[in-house]
Amino acid sequence: MTREGLCIGDEAPDFVLRDQFGQDVRLSDFRGRKAVALMFFPFAFTGVCTGELSGVRDRLDEFLTFDTEVLALSCDSVYALRSFAEAEGLNFPLLSDYWPHGAVASAFEVFDPIKGAPRRSSYVVDREGRLRWAVHNANPDGRDLGEHLRELHAAVS
């Protein structure tokens, strides 16, 4: 069981969200083809989120080597996510859980209604669409961030 309540081995909640280019991305479209690393982050253009997603950007080839799609989700608008991706050179899908506000984060039980944003959380969804790994970290420092990325990478390899 993950800390937030979903059980490892459960089918991941399916969703359709728009990426930073306005294109629909459906989680179930990866079934049978790729594992998916889902990374919920609170806000674009904030220090920890920028560091975390830049770390993924710098290691993206390692995820692709293991036939894994990386999807990062926040409640920011598509427009904010596009600006964020361009400013930071993020070359993987950033998905907007803007409306209905936080619906996907709520389905994954990581939405913080007080902040109006997802809690920093990551999941690995296997090729069959099942949750295989999860970690929840409110505010990782540099050391924790590196460890988090190593764990995420190890979970998909």
C-alpha positions as CSV (number, residue, x, y, z in Angstrom):
1,M,0.0,0.0,0.0
2,T,1.3,3.5,-0.7
3,R,1.2,6.1,2.0
4,E,-1.7,7.9,0.3
5,G,-4.0,4.8,0.1
6,L,-3.8,3.3,-3.3
7,C,-2.4,-0.2,-3.2
8,I,0.6,-1.3,-5.2
9,G,-0.7,-3.9,-7.7
10,D,-4.0,-2.0,-8.2
11,E,-5.0,-0.8,-11.7
12,A,-4.0,2.9,-12.0
13,P,-6.8,5.3,-12.4
14,D,-7.1,6.2,-16.1
15,F,-7.2,9.8,-17.2
16,V,-7.0,12.1,-20.2
17,L,-5.2,15.4,-19.8
18,R,-3.8,18.0,-22.1
19,D,-0.1,18.4,-22.4
20,Q,1.8,21.7,-22.7
21,F,1.0,21.7,-26.5
22,G,-2.8,21.2,-25.9
23,Q,-2.6,17.6,-27.1
24,D,-4.6,14.9,-25.2
25,V,-2.6,12.3,-23.4
26,R,-4.5,9.2,-22.1
27,L,-2.8,7.0,-19.6
28,S,-4.4,3.8,-20.9
29,D,-2.9,4.5,-24.4
30,F,0.5,3.3,-23.0
31,R,-0.9,-0.1,-21.9
32,G,0.8,-3.0,-23.6
33,R,3.5,-0.7,-24.9
34,K,5.3,1.2,-22.2
35,A,5.7,1.6,-18.5
36,V,4.8,5.2,-17.3
37,A,6.6,7.2,-14.6
38,L,3.9,9.7,-13.3
39,M,5.3,12.6,-11.4
40,F,2.9,14.9,-9.6
41,F,4.4,18.3,-8.8
42,P,2.8,21.3,-7.0
43,F,3.6,24.3,-9.2
44,A,5.6,25.3,-12.3
45,F,8.4,27.8,-11.8
46,T,9.1,27.0,-8.2
47,G,12.6,26.0,-7.0
48,V,12.0,22.4,-5.9
49,C,9.8,21.5,-8.9
50,T,12.2,23.1,-11.3
51,G,15.1,21.1,-9.8
52,E,13.2,17.9,-9.8
53,L,11.9,18.1,-13.4
54,S,15.3,19.4,-14.6
55,G,16.8,16.2,-13.0
56,V,14.4,14.1,-15.0
57,R,15.2,16.1,-18.2
58,D,18.9,15.4,-17.6
59,R,18.3,11.6,-17.2
60,L,15.4,11.3,-19.7
61,D,17.5,9.0,-22.0
62,E,17.8,6.5,-19.1
63,F,14.0,6.3,-18.8
64,L,13.6,5.9,-22.6
65,T,16.2,3.1,-22.6
66,F,13.8,1.1,-20.4
67,D,10.8,1.9,-22.7
68,T,9.3,4.2,-20.1
69,E,7.2,7.3,-20.8
70,V,7.7,10.2,-18.3
71,L,4.6,12.3,-17.6
72,A,4.6,15.2,-15.1
73,L,1.3,16.5,-13.8
74,S,0.3,19.7,-12.0
75,C,-2.8,21.9,-11.7
76,D,-1.1,24.7,-13.7
77,S,-2.8,25.7,-16.9
78,V,-1.6,24.4,-20.3
79,Y,-0.2,27.9,-21.0
80,A,1.9,28.0,-17.8
81,L,3.2,24.5,-18.4
82,R,4.2,25.4,-22.0
83,S,6.2,28.5,-20.7
84,F,7.7,26.4,-18.0
85,A,8.8,23.6,-20.4
86,E,10.3,26.2,-22.8
87,A,12.1,28.1,-20.1
88,E,13.6,24.9,-18.6
89,G,14.1,22.8,-21.7
90,L,11.7,20.1,-20.5
91,N,11.2,17.8,-23.4
92,F,8.7,15.4,-22.0
93,P,4.9,15.8,-21.5
94,L,3.7,18.2,-18.8
95,L,0.1,17.5,-18.1
96,S,-2.5,20.1,-16.9
97,D,-4.9,18.8,-14.2
98,Y,-6.4,22.3,-14.2
99,W,-10.0,21.5,-14.9
100,P,-11.8,19.9,-13.3
101,H,-9.3,21.3,-10.9
102,G,-7.1,18.5,-9.4
103,A,-9.4,15.6,-10.6
104,V,-6.5,13.3,-11.5
105,A,-4.5,14.2,-8.5
106,S,-7.6,13.4,-6.4
107,A,-8.0,10.1,-8.2
108,F,-4.4,9.2,-7.2
109,E,-5.2,10.5,-3.7
110,V,-2.4,13.2,-3.8
111,F,-4.4,16.4,-4.1
112,D,-4.0,19.0,-1.3
113,P,-7.2,21.0,-1.2
114,I,-5.7,23.6,1.1
115,K,-2.9,24.5,-1.4
116,G,-5.0,23.6,-4.5
117,A,-2.2,21.5,-5.9
118,P,-0.9,18.0,-5.9
119,R,1.5,16.8,-3.2
120,R,4.9,15.9,-4.6
121,S,4.4,12.2,-5.5
122,S,5.6,9.8,-8.1
123,Y,4.2,6.5,-9.4
124,V,5.4,3.8,-11.8
125,V,2.6,2.3,-13.8
126,D,3.6,-1.0,-15.5
127,R,2.8,-2.0,-19.1
128,E,-0.3,-3.7,-17.8
129,G,-1.6,-0.5,-16.3
130,R,-0.9,-1.5,-12.6
131,L,0.7,0.6,-9.9
132,R,4.2,-0.9,-9.3
133,W,6.0,1.7,-7.2
134,A,5.1,5.0,-5.4
135,V,6.9,7.6,-3.3
136,H,5.5,10.7,-1.6
137,N,7.8,13.5,-0.5
138,A,6.5,16.8,0.6
139,N,9.7,18.9,-0.1
140,P,12.8,17.0,-1.0
141,D,16.2,18.7,-0.5
142,G,19.0,18.2,-3.0
143,R,20.1,14.9,-1.4
144,D,16.5,13.6,-1.3
145,L,15.8,14.7,-4.8
146,G,18.8,12.7,-6.2
147,E,17.7,9.6,-4.2
148,H,14.1,10.1,-5.4
149,L,15.3,10.1,-9.0
150,R,17.5,7.1,-8.5
151,E,14.6,5.2,-6.9
152,L,12.2,6.2,-9.8
153,H,14.7,5.1,-12.4
154,A,15.4,1.8,-10.6
155,A,11.6,1.1,-10.4
156,V,11.2,1.4,-14.2
157,S,14.4,-0.6,-15.1
